[in-house]
Each structure stands twice: as C-alpha cells, then as structure tokens.
Amino acid sequence: MGGLATAVVALALTLTPGASPGSTNTVTAVSPGSRPGLVVFRTALLTAAPFWLFLLLLHDLPTTIAIGLRVTTMVASFVWVVGALPPPRLVEAMVAAGWSASVAYVFAATLAAAPVLRARARRIADAQRCRGLSARGGLAHRLRALWALALPLILSSLHEVDERALALETRRLVPGARRTSLSPPPDRGAERLARWGLVAACAAALGWRLR
C-alpha cells in the first residue's frame, strides 16, 4: 500500500499547475486545448511503461508490482521536477545558497538534457523527412533510417559539448571561483521549514526501513 500511495502522489504532482513541458526552454509539441499538466503526466506514464514490461519478463506479478510502483514513483518525480523547475533558476538558487557554479550547472544540465535531446531529435527527423527519408519498410531500411537519425544527433551533441565548455571557460565558470547571483530566488521561512521537514521525513523513513 505504501508503494501505491507514493506512486499516486508522484503522478498527482505531474498534474499540478506548476508542471509545464515548456519549463526547460525547449519546444514541446502540445496539441491545442490540452493541459500542460496532462502532457507531463503522459510523459511520466510513457517513460515508466517500458520498466513495467521488463520487470514482468524477469519477475512474477507481485514482485513486478512492488518494484514497478517504486520505479514509477522515481520516474514521475523526476519528470515533475524537470517540468516544474526551470534550470536557469535552479542554477541561480544553488549559487546563492553557496554551491559551486560548476556543480549547479552540471545538475541543471542533467535535468535539461532529455528535453533538449528530444527537441533536437524531432528537428533532425523533420529535416531528414524533408529530404525523402522514410522509416517505413523492412528491417534493413529501418536500420538505415535509424542510423541517418542517430548519427546527426550524436555528432551535434558532441559539438555542443565543446561549445558549452568554451562558453563556461569564457564566463570563468571553473572550480574554485565564487560567483554572486544577481537575482537569486527568494527563500522564504516557510519554504526552508518545508524543505528541512522533507529531509527529516526522508531520514525517518529510511531509518524505519532499515530497522
């Protein structure tokens, strides 16, 4: 029951007004009239579905349900964080809290990696489709089409790594350098109390689990 309750809470968070697929500054295809929360909820379900399939192939039904609910909770929580937390504001908040700017950037870039790669893959697929590439046909044709999509995605990602590294060095974003945020997000007392309360609750849950 505990796993089901946490999974329901995590999925319910994806339906909150703050969860928006556009929070990561990427272009996300949203059908007219659809709610952004429903898009995040659908993304969480589609991401967790393959894990359920693999678990069902490896374990019996009770074990699949127990582990699958935990995986769904983690996936939904991560998708909700990505949808509700703009990475630039996360970097500002972490720098204002005393974190290293390099660590803050790595953490924020990790959160934004999936939406960025998805948007880039969509643009590459559209460009290849305009050139006459079709993913239909036999297995050999599909593999050639996959290679034509995967190679530009990998090369563009590697090229972006060099560009980002150069940009970080230009901005003196190196280990040991202290930076000051110009407009740090406000950290209210109620938010600090809620944050430490969650830390205490996680510690208590871990202690109860390990006893």
Buried (B, 14 or more C-beta within 10 A) or exposed (E): EEBEEBBBEBBEBBBBEEBBBBBBEBEBEBEEEEEBBBBBBBBBBEBBEEBBEEBBEEBEEEEBBEBBBBBBBBBBBBBBBBBBBBBEBBBBBBBBEEBBBBEBBEBBEEBBBBBBBBBBBBBBBEEBEEEEBEBEEEEEEEEBBEEBBEEBBEEBEEEEEEEEEEEBEEEEBEEEEEBEBEEBEEEEEEEEEEEEEEEEEEEEEEEEEEE
